Amino acid sequence: MDWVSQSSSLILFEPGPKTFAESPWQAPFPLAMHINLLKSKIHRASVTGASLDYEGSLSVSSDIAETVGLLPYERILVSNLENGKRFETYVIFAAPGQGIIELNGATAHLGKIGDLLTIMNFAQLTPDEAKSHRPRIAVLDRQNRIMRRESGETPTSRREWEAEVIRK
């Protein structure tokens, strides 16, 4: 038996199995490993407004959000390219075609109008799903118009990436 001293009392317990394979516990379903990969990204979104009195979130014009496959109330990670701050919140849809990117609630303290943001979210995929997964990416201009859409294809090596960039 092993022992642990907690406060002034002594607690005894039996040592458990050394590995999962030795465990008598069986999951009621097959256990699968999942990998967190980028699902969606809106790059260089310009903040158009901030509403401290609104209950939290980030407002994004629905056409922009739908382009990258974001759903209303989906969890997002946001990084502010101007001040380096990062925060998590959820997306709410704003009017389409207006380029709205608005910080709401407490997030209004994390940026100002004109700041450039990267808005990301992630999916949990099995290793097999991950092999064919490609994130949906939109790159915006300063007026939050979609300048470029990408499928998330990445070169397999730094050398290939450099060759591609140098050709342009």
N, C-alpha and C positions, 0 to 999 in steps of 0.2 A: 504494500500500500504506500502511496505517496501522501504527503501532508502539506498543508498550506496554513500558515498562521494568519488569522484575520482578527484584528483587534486583539483581545486577550483570549479568544476561543481558538480551539484547534479543530480544523475540519479535515476529515479523512475521505479519500475517494479512491476508487479503483482506477488504475491507469488504463487509458483507452487504447484502441488499436493504433499501430504505428503508421499504417497507410490506409488509404480509402478502400483498397481491395480487401483488407482484413476486416473492415467494418461490417457488423451485422445489419446495419441500417441500409435499406434499399430505397432509392428514390421511387416515387409512384409513377414516374415518367422517365424516359431516357434523358440523360444529361448531355447537353451539347455545349461546346464552347462557342461563344459569340465574340465577334470583333467589332469595335466601334470605329466606323469609317464615316468620312464626310459624306453627307447626303445632299446638302444644298449649300450654296454660298452666293451671297450678293456682295460684290466687291466694289468699294469706293462709293458707297451710298452717302449722299450729302444730307446732313440733318436739316430739315426744313422747319421744324418747330419743336417746342418743348412745353409740356403742360404739367406743372408740378401738382396741380390739384386733381388730376385724373388718377384713377386707380391704376397702378403699375402696368407695364408692358411697353411694347414698341409698335407703333402704328406704321404699316407699310402698305402702299397702294396695292390693291389686290392683283392687278395685272403683273406687277413685278414679282410678288410673292408666288403667284401661280406659275410663272415662268420657270422658277427653280423648284417647284413642287412643295412649297410650304403650305401647311394647313392652318386654318385659324386656331389659335391657342396652342400651337406647337411650340415646344421649348426651343429656345435659341441661345447661342453664345454670341456676344457682340464684342468686338474690339474697336476702340476708338484710335484711329491712326494719328490723330493730333496730339493726344495726351497719354497714350499708352494704356489707358484703363480698359479693363475687360469686365463684363458682367453677364449674368444669365437672366433671362426673362422669358416672356412668351410673345408671340406675334399676334396682333389683331389686324384685320383687314381695314384699310382706309379706301376712300373713293378711287376707282381705277382711272388711269390716264392722267393723274395729277402729280405723280412723282413724290408722293408724301412719304416722308421718313420722320416720324415724330417720337421723341423721347417722352414717356409718360410717367407720372408718379416720381418715385425716388430716382429713377434713371435720368430724370431731367437734370439732376446734379452732376451727371457724369459726362456731359458734353454740352456744346452750344451750337446754335444755328451756324451752318457752314462746315462743321467738323465732318470728316470723312470716316465712315464706319465700314467694317467688314462684318456681315451678318451670316452666321453659320449654324447649321444643325447637323446632327449625326444620327446614323442608323446602326442598330445592332444586327449584324449579319453572321451567318455561319461561315466557316472558311470556304465552303463551296460557293456560296452566294457572293462572297467577297471577291472571288476570282474574276467574275464578270461585271461587278458593280462599277459604275461610273457616276460620279456626282454631277449634279446639274448646277452650272455656274453662270451667273450674269454679271457682266462688268458694266457699270453705269458711268455716265458723264456727270458733270457738275449740276446739271438740271434733272438728274435721276432718270435720264432716258437710257434705255438699254442699248449700249454700243456694241456689245459682243456677247454671244452665248457660247458656252463651251460644254463639252460632254465630260470633262475631267480626264481626258486621255493624257497620260504623262509619259514622256520618253523613259526608256528603261535604264538609261545611265546619264550621268552628268555630261559626258562627252556628247551624247546625242542631243541633249538639251542645248548645250552651247552651240553646236553646229546649226541647230534650227534657229536659234536667236541671231547668230551671225549672218545667216542667209537673208534675214529680213531687212 
